[in-house]
Amino acid sequence: MSLQADANGETNQMSTGFQTSFAPVAFRDTNLFKPIKVGSMELAHRVVMAPLTRWRALHPSHVPNEKLVPLYYDQRSKAPGTLIITESAFTSLQAGGYDYAPGIWSEEQVAVWTKIFAKIHGNKSFVFVQLRNLGRQAVPTSMARDGLRYDSASDDLYIDEATKEAVLKAGLKQHGITKSEIKQYIAEYVHTAKNSIKAGADGVEIHSANSYMLNQFLDPRSNHRTDEYGGSIENRSRFTLEVVDALIDAVGAERVGIRFSPFGKYGGMSGSDDPQVYELYSYLLDQLESRAQFGNRLAYVHLMEPRVANISLEEGQGEDLEHSNDFAYDHWKGPIIRSGNFAASPDITESVLDDRTLIAYGRYFISTPDLPHRLAEGLPLNKYNRTTFYKLGAVGYTDYPTYEETLKLGWKI
């Protein structure tokens, strides 16, 4: 263990050393290190940095920390031709609800994102911004403090009893958004997508996964609407597809990706418990492929693996081994990014790689800034420290060493 000071001058304990619970594999001669075209980008390899909420933005402005965040992305984009998908950026204050997560709706926010994207492009890598609306995942006390609604697909349909108690205690009620509010949220996606491109991003990823607002509309457990946005699969998919179409019109299909978590149960989603889960996501993918056939192919579809059905759990916990995302290849014919515990499962990585598959890495891209190099050469990865994922300073953020630095530090396998 070593003691290191964070950006606020506080000293924290951070685990150091290599991860030894799985054996590294050298992927240099596999499809993982073959170039691939995604949208208009020519990527040098298929190792993608997954979107990772890190809570290093300022409060109450939601501006990324200018001292830390550009350095963090600079460190992780050093391998030329890497695709970086940023942490989620809120599309508006109303779409938020986490105090220290960034937005990209204001000029002040855009100014810092511009510096972040410049760092990534300076390394000859690429960047997509993940755009997010929290819906009922927002912190109720934060929404009440800021005079905001507590929104979702349906009225009074809470994640669980504890959430309901917290919402009511904050003086709020869950609000099923109106059709005019849906239009406003779509306009905010458009505004922030344009802001992202203006700031220099290569594109944006629509977050329609992990129990956030768009996923709340897709899932029958959280959507009990009786209008054209509820009931049938086609109706529950409408909001997501309207966002897709609006962003295609605003910035071009090749600058848009989308993330789904078909089997995810985090945040009260039904996931694999839904008997129509394959039918729902097959419909969505067919709709995206239909747009592609008319000249509007999205850059990629990003799928969370069923092995990570609950993103709040430790690796290996809550695994769903009965379902697979393989069905997606029959419906969507463009690039597919797969994410979910691949670093710790190199044997599974090899089994899913094909001509149009990319692999997104999350927790080990946090701890291992030179991850593409280590995956190529079969070098051990750094351990990560979950307790620092959502801290506010540099510890567990910009202080993880590259492999070359670990040797100088005398780390042993």
C-alpha positions as CSV (number, residue, x, y, z in Angstrom):
1,M,0.0,0.0,0.0
2,S,1.1,3.6,-0.5
3,L,-0.1,6.9,0.7
4,Q,-0.8,9.6,-1.9
5,A,-2.3,13.1,-1.8
6,D,-5.4,13.9,-3.8
7,A,-6.2,17.3,-5.5
8,N,-7.6,18.6,-2.3
9,G,-4.5,17.8,-0.3
10,E,-6.1,14.9,1.5
11,T,-4.1,11.7,1.9
12,N,-5.7,8.4,0.9
13,Q,-4.6,4.8,0.8
14,M,-4.5,3.3,-2.6
15,S,-3.8,-0.4,-3.5
16,T,-0.9,-0.9,-5.8
17,G,0.3,-3.9,-7.7
18,F,-0.6,-6.2,-10.6
19,Q,-3.8,-8.1,-10.9
20,T,-3.0,-11.8,-10.5
21,S,-6.4,-13.4,-10.4
22,F,-6.3,-14.1,-14.2
23,A,-3.4,-14.7,-16.6
24,P,-2.8,-12.1,-19.2
25,V,-3.0,-13.1,-22.9
26,A,-1.1,-11.4,-25.8
27,F,-3.7,-10.3,-28.3
28,R,-1.4,-8.6,-30.9
29,D,-2.0,-11.3,-33.6
30,T,-5.8,-11.4,-33.1
31,N,-8.7,-9.4,-34.5
32,L,-8.5,-7.2,-31.4
33,F,-5.5,-5.5,-33.0
34,K,-6.7,-5.3,-36.6
35,P,-7.8,-1.9,-37.8
36,I,-11.5,-1.2,-38.3
37,K,-13.6,1.6,-39.8
38,V,-16.3,2.8,-37.4
39,G,-18.4,5.7,-38.7
40,S,-15.9,7.9,-40.5
41,M,-13.1,6.9,-38.1
42,E,-10.3,4.6,-39.0
43,L,-9.4,2.9,-35.8
44,A,-6.0,1.2,-35.4
45,H,-7.4,-1.5,-33.1
46,R,-10.7,-2.7,-31.4
47,V,-9.8,-1.9,-27.8
48,V,-12.3,0.8,-26.7
49,M,-12.4,2.8,-23.5
50,A,-15.9,2.3,-22.1
51,P,-17.9,5.2,-20.7
52,L,-17.1,5.4,-17.0
53,T,-18.8,7.9,-14.6
54,R,-16.0,9.2,-12.3
55,W,-17.5,12.3,-10.5
56,R,-14.6,14.6,-11.2
57,A,-16.7,17.6,-12.2
58,L,-17.3,20.8,-10.3
59,H,-20.5,21.5,-8.3
60,P,-22.8,23.3,-9.0
61,S,-21.6,24.1,-12.5
62,H,-21.1,20.5,-13.7
63,V,-18.0,21.7,-15.5
64,P,-15.3,19.0,-15.8
65,N,-12.3,19.5,-13.5
66,E,-9.9,21.4,-15.8
67,K,-6.8,20.2,-13.8
68,L,-7.7,16.5,-13.7
69,V,-10.0,15.5,-16.5
70,P,-7.9,16.4,-19.6
71,L,-4.9,14.6,-18.0
72,Y,-7.0,11.5,-17.3
73,Y,-8.2,11.2,-20.9
74,D,-4.7,12.1,-22.3
75,Q,-3.2,9.2,-20.3
76,R,-5.7,6.7,-21.7
77,S,-5.6,7.8,-25.4
78,K,-1.8,7.5,-25.9
79,A,-2.1,4.5,-28.2
80,P,-2.8,6.1,-31.6
81,G,-6.1,5.1,-33.2
82,T,-7.9,4.3,-29.9
83,L,-11.7,5.0,-29.5
84,I,-12.5,6.7,-26.2
85,I,-16.1,6.9,-25.1
86,T,-16.3,9.5,-22.4
87,E,-18.1,9.3,-19.1
88,S,-21.8,10.3,-19.4
89,A,-22.5,14.0,-19.9
90,F,-25.9,15.3,-18.8
91,T,-28.0,17.0,-21.5
92,S,-29.4,19.5,-19.1
93,L,-29.7,20.3,-15.4
94,Q,-33.1,18.7,-15.4
95,A,-31.7,15.5,-17.0
96,G,-29.1,15.2,-14.3
97,G,-29.2,14.5,-10.6
98,Y,-25.6,13.7,-9.6
99,D,-23.7,16.7,-8.2
100,Y,-20.2,15.9,-9.5
101,A,-21.0,14.4,-12.9
102,P,-20.3,16.6,-15.9
103,G,-22.7,18.2,-18.4
104,I,-22.2,19.5,-21.9
105,W,-25.1,21.9,-22.2
106,S,-23.3,25.2,-21.2
107,E,-20.6,27.2,-22.8
108,E,-18.5,26.9,-19.7
109,Q,-18.7,23.1,-19.8
110,V,-18.0,23.0,-23.6
111,A,-14.8,25.1,-23.0
112,V,-13.3,22.4,-20.9
113,W,-14.5,19.5,-23.0
114,T,-12.8,21.3,-26.0
115,K,-9.5,20.9,-24.1
116,I,-10.2,17.3,-23.3
117,F,-10.9,16.4,-26.9
118,A,-7.8,18.3,-28.1
119,K,-5.7,16.1,-25.8
120,I,-7.3,12.9,-27.2
121,H,-6.8,14.1,-30.8
122,G,-3.3,15.2,-30.1
123,N,-2.6,11.5,-29.4
124,K,-4.2,10.7,-32.8
125,S,-7.1,8.9,-31.1
126,F,-10.8,9.4,-31.4
127,V,-13.6,10.4,-29.0
128,F,-17.4,9.9,-28.7
129,V,-19.3,11.7,-25.8
130,Q,-21.9,9.6,-24.0
131,L,-25.1,11.7,-23.5
132,R,-27.3,10.8,-20.6
133,N,-30.6,11.6,-18.9
134,L,-30.9,10.0,-15.5
135,G,-34.6,10.0,-15.0
136,R,-35.6,8.2,-11.8
137,Q,-31.9,7.3,-11.1
138,A,-31.4,11.0,-10.0
139,V,-30.7,11.7,-6.3
140,P,-34.0,13.0,-5.0
141,T,-32.5,15.4,-2.5
142,S,-30.4,17.0,-5.3
143,M,-33.5,17.4,-7.5
144,A,-35.5,18.9,-4.7
145,R,-32.7,21.3,-3.7
146,D,-32.5,22.6,-7.3
147,G,-36.2,22.9,-7.8
148,L,-36.3,20.1,-10.4
149,R,-38.8,17.4,-11.2
150,Y,-38.2,13.7,-10.4
151,D,-38.9,12.3,-13.9
152,S,-39.4,8.9,-15.4
153,A,-41.7,7.1,-17.9
154,S,-44.6,6.7,-15.5
155,D,-46.0,8.4,-12.4
156,D,-45.3,6.9,-9.0
157,L,-43.5,3.8,-10.3
158,Y,-40.4,3.8,-8.1
159,I,-37.3,1.7,-8.4
160,D,-38.0,0.2,-4.9
161,E,-39.6,1.1,-1.6
162,A,-36.4,2.7,-0.3
163,T,-36.3,5.0,-3.3
164,K,-39.9,5.8,-2.9
165,E,-39.4,6.8,0.7
166,A,-36.4,9.0,-0.2
167,V,-38.3,10.7,-3.0
168,L,-41.4,11.4,-0.8
169,K,-39.1,12.6,2.1
170,A,-37.5,15.1,-0.3
171,G,-41.0,16.5,-1.1
172,L,-41.2,15.1,-4.6
173,K,-43.2,12.5,-6.5
174,Q,-42.2,10.5,-9.5
175,H,-43.5,12.3,-12.6
176,G,-44.3,10.5,-15.8
177,I,-43.1,13.0,-18.3
178,T,-45.6,14.6,-20.7
179,K,-45.3,14.5,-24.5
180,S,-44.2,18.1,-24.6
181,E,-41.5,17.2,-22.0
182,I,-40.3,14.3,-24.2
183,K,-39.9,16.8,-27.1
184,Q,-37.9,19.1,-24.8
185,Y,-35.6,16.3,-23.7
186,I,-35.1,15.4,-27.4
187,A,-34.2,19.0,-28.1
188,E,-31.7,18.8,-25.3
189,Y,-30.1,15.7,-26.9
190,V,-29.8,17.7,-30.1
191,H,-28.3,20.7,-28.4
192,T,-25.7,18.7,-26.5
193,A,-24.8,16.6,-29.6
194,K,-24.1,19.8,-31.5
195,N,-22.1,21.1,-28.6
196,S,-20.0,18.0,-28.6
197,I,-19.2,18.3,-32.2
198,K,-18.5,22.0,-31.9
199,A,-16.1,21.1,-29.1
200,G,-14.2,18.7,-31.4
201,A,-15.7,15.3,-30.6
202,D,-15.9,12.7,-33.3
203,G,-19.4,11.8,-32.3
204,V,-21.9,11.0,-29.5
205,E,-23.3,7.9,-27.9
206,I,-26.9,7.8,-26.8
207,H,-27.2,6.2,-23.4
208,S,-30.2,3.9,-23.7
209,A,-29.0,1.4,-21.1
210,N,-28.4,0.7,-17.4
211,S,-31.8,1.9,-16.2
212,Y,-31.5,5.6,-17.2
213,M,-34.3,7.5,-18.8
214,L,-34.4,6.0,-22.2
215,N,-34.1,2.5,-20.7
216,Q,-37.0,3.3,-18.3
217,F,-39.2,3.9,-21.4
218,L,-38.0,0.6,-23.0
219,D,-38.6,-1.6,-20.0
220,P,-42.1,-2.9,-19.2
221,R,-41.4,-2.8,-15.5
222,S,-40.8,0.9,-15.4
223,N,-43.1,2.0,-18.3
224,H,-46.9,1.6,-17.6
225,R,-47.9,4.4,-20.0
226,T,-51.1,4.1,-22.0
227,D,-50.2,6.7,-24.7
228,E,-48.1,6.2,-27.9
229,Y,-45.0,5.9,-25.7
230,G,-46.2,2.9,-23.7
231,G,-47.7,-0.6,-24.0
232,S,-46.4,-2.3,-27.1
233,I,-42.7,-2.8,-28.0
234,E,-43.1,-0.3,-30.8
235,N,-44.5,2.3,-28.5
236,R,-41.9,1.8,-25.7
237,S,-39.1,2.1,-28.3
238,R,-40.5,5.3,-29.7
239,F,-38.6,7.8,-27.4
240,T,-35.2,6.1,-28.1
241,L,-35.8,6.0,-31.8
242,E,-37.0,9.6,-31.9
243,V,-33.7,10.6,-30.2
244,V,-31.8,8.6,-32.8
245,D,-33.6,10.3,-35.7
246,A,-33.1,13.7,-34.2
247,L,-29.4,13.2,-33.8
248,I,-29.0,11.7,-37.3
249,D,-30.6,15.0,-38.6
250,A,-28.5,17.1,-36.3
251,V,-25.0,15.7,-36.6
252,G,-25.1,12.8,-39.1
253,A,-25.5,9.1,-38.6
254,E,-21.8,8.4,-38.8
255,R,-21.4,10.6,-35.6
256,V,-24.0,8.7,-33.6
257,G,-23.7,5.5,-31.6
258,I,-26.1,3.9,-29.1
259,R,-25.7,1.8,-26.0
260,F,-28.2,-0.9,-24.8
261,S,-28.2,-3.3,-21.9
262,P,-30.8,-5.9,-23.0
263,F,-30.4,-8.2,-20.0
264,G,-29.5,-5.6,-17.3
265,K,-31.4,-5.5,-14.0
266,Y,-29.7,-2.6,-12.4
267,G,-32.1,0.1,-11.2
268,G,-35.2,-2.1,-11.2
269,M,-35.1,-3.1,-14.8
270,S,-36.6,-6.4,-15.8
271,G,-33.8,-7.4,-18.2
272,S,-33.8,-11.1,-18.8
273,D,-37.0,-11.6,-16.7
274,D,-38.9,-9.9,-19.5
275,P,-40.3,-12.7,-21.7
276,Q,-40.1,-10.3,-24.7
277,V,-36.6,-9.1,-24.1
278,Y,-35.2,-10.7,-27.4
279,E,-38.3,-9.4,-29.3
280,L,-37.8,-5.9,-27.9
281,Y,-34.1,-5.5,-28.7
282,S,-34.5,-7.3,-32.1
283,Y,-37.1,-4.7,-33.0
284,L,-34.8,-1.9,-32.0
285,L,-31.8,-3.3,-33.9
286,D,-34.0,-4.0,-37.0
287,Q,-35.1,-0.3,-36.8
288,L,-31.5,0.8,-36.7
289,E,-30.6,-1.5,-39.6
290,S,-33.6,-0.2,-41.6
291,R,-32.2,3.3,-41.2
292,A,-28.8,2.1,-42.3
293,Q,-30.3,0.6,-45.5
294,F,-31.5,4.1,-46.4
295,G,-28.1,5.7,-45.9
296,N,-28.2,6.4,-42.2
297,R,-26.0,3.7,-40.6
298,L,-25.1,4.6,-37.1
299,A,-21.4,4.4,-36.2
300,Y,-21.9,1.5,-33.9
301,V,-24.2,-0.3,-31.5
302,H,-22.8,-0.8,-28.0
303,L,-24.1,-3.8,-26.0
304,M,-23.6,-4.5,-22.3
305,E,-23.0,-8.2,-21.8
306,P,-25.4,-10.3,-19.7
307,R,-22.4,-11.3,-17.5
308,V,-22.7,-7.9,-16.0
309,A,-26.5,-7.7,-15.3
310,N,-26.0,-5.4,-12.4
311,I,-23.3,-2.7,-12.8
312,S,-23.2,-2.0,-9.0
313,L,-21.8,-5.5,-8.2
314,E,-18.2,-6.7,-8.0
315,E,-16.9,-8.5,-11.1
316,G,-18.2,-12.1,-11.3
317,Q,-21.3,-11.3,-9.1
318,G,-24.8,-11.6,-10.5
319,E,-23.6,-13.1,-13.7
320,D,-26.3,-14.1,-16.3
321,L,-24.8,-17.1,-18.1
322,E,-28.0,-18.2,-19.7
323,H,-28.4,-15.3,-22.3
324,S,-26.2,-13.9,-25.0
325,N,-25.9,-10.8,-27.2
326,D,-25.1,-13.0,-30.2
327,F,-28.6,-12.5,-31.5
328,A,-27.8,-8.9,-32.3
329,Y,-25.6,-9.9,-35.3
330,D,-28.6,-11.2,-37.1
331,H,-30.4,-7.9,-36.9
332,W,-27.7,-5.1,-37.0
333,K,-25.0,-5.4,-39.7
334,G,-22.7,-2.6,-38.6
335,P,-20.0,-2.5,-35.9
336,I,-20.8,-3.8,-32.5
337,I,-19.0,-2.9,-29.3
338,R,-19.3,-5.4,-26.5
339,S,-18.6,-4.5,-22.9
340,G,-18.7,-6.4,-19.7
341,N,-15.8,-8.0,-17.8
342,F,-13.7,-8.9,-20.8
343,A,-10.4,-8.0,-19.2
344,A,-10.8,-10.7,-16.6
345,S,-12.1,-13.1,-19.2
346,P,-9.5,-13.2,-22.0
347,D,-10.7,-16.6,-23.2
348,I,-14.2,-15.1,-23.8
349,T,-12.7,-12.1,-25.6
350,E,-11.1,-14.4,-28.1
351,S,-14.3,-16.3,-28.7
352,V,-16.4,-13.2,-29.6
353,L,-14.0,-11.3,-31.8
354,D,-14.9,-11.2,-35.5
355,D,-14.6,-8.8,-38.4
356,R,-17.0,-6.2,-36.9
357,T,-16.7,-6.6,-33.2
358,L,-14.9,-4.2,-30.8
359,I,-14.4,-4.8,-27.1
360,A,-14.9,-2.0,-24.5
361,Y,-12.9,-2.1,-21.3
362,G,-14.0,-0.2,-18.1
363,R,-12.5,-0.8,-14.7
364,Y,-9.2,-2.0,-16.0
365,F,-8.9,1.1,-18.3
366,I,-9.2,3.1,-15.1
367,S,-6.3,1.3,-13.4
368,T,-4.3,0.6,-16.5
369,P,-3.8,3.8,-18.6
370,D,-1.7,2.0,-21.2
371,L,-4.2,-0.9,-21.5
372,P,-4.0,-1.3,-25.3
373,H,-0.2,-1.9,-25.0
374,R,-0.6,-4.4,-22.3
375,L,-3.4,-6.3,-24.0
376,A,-1.3,-6.5,-27.2
377,E,1.8,-7.8,-25.4
378,G,0.1,-9.9,-22.8
379,L,1.5,-7.9,-19.9
380,P,-0.2,-7.9,-16.4
381,L,-2.8,-5.3,-15.7
382,N,-2.9,-3.0,-12.6
383,K,-5.3,-3.7,-9.8
384,Y,-8.0,-1.1,-9.4
385,N,-9.4,0.4,-6.2
386,R,-13.2,0.7,-6.3
387,T,-13.2,3.0,-3.3
388,T,-11.7,5.8,-5.4
389,F,-13.9,5.4,-8.4
390,Y,-16.2,8.2,-7.3
391,K,-13.8,10.3,-5.2
392,L,-13.2,13.9,-6.2
393,G,-9.4,14.1,-6.4
394,A,-6.4,12.7,-8.3
395,V,-6.1,9.5,-6.2
396,G,-7.4,6.5,-8.2
397,Y,-7.8,8.8,-11.2
398,T,-4.6,10.2,-12.7
399,D,-2.0,8.4,-10.5
400,Y,-2.2,4.9,-11.9
401,P,1.2,4.0,-13.5
402,T,2.0,2.7,-17.0
403,Y,3.8,-0.6,-17.3
404,E,7.1,1.2,-17.8
405,E,6.5,3.1,-14.6
406,T,5.6,0.0,-12.7
407,L,9.0,-1.4,-13.5
408,K,10.7,1.7,-12.2
409,L,8.5,1.3,-9.0
410,G,9.8,-2.2,-8.6
411,W,6.4,-4.0,-8.9
412,K,6.5,-7.8,-9.0
413,I,4.1,-10.2,-10.5
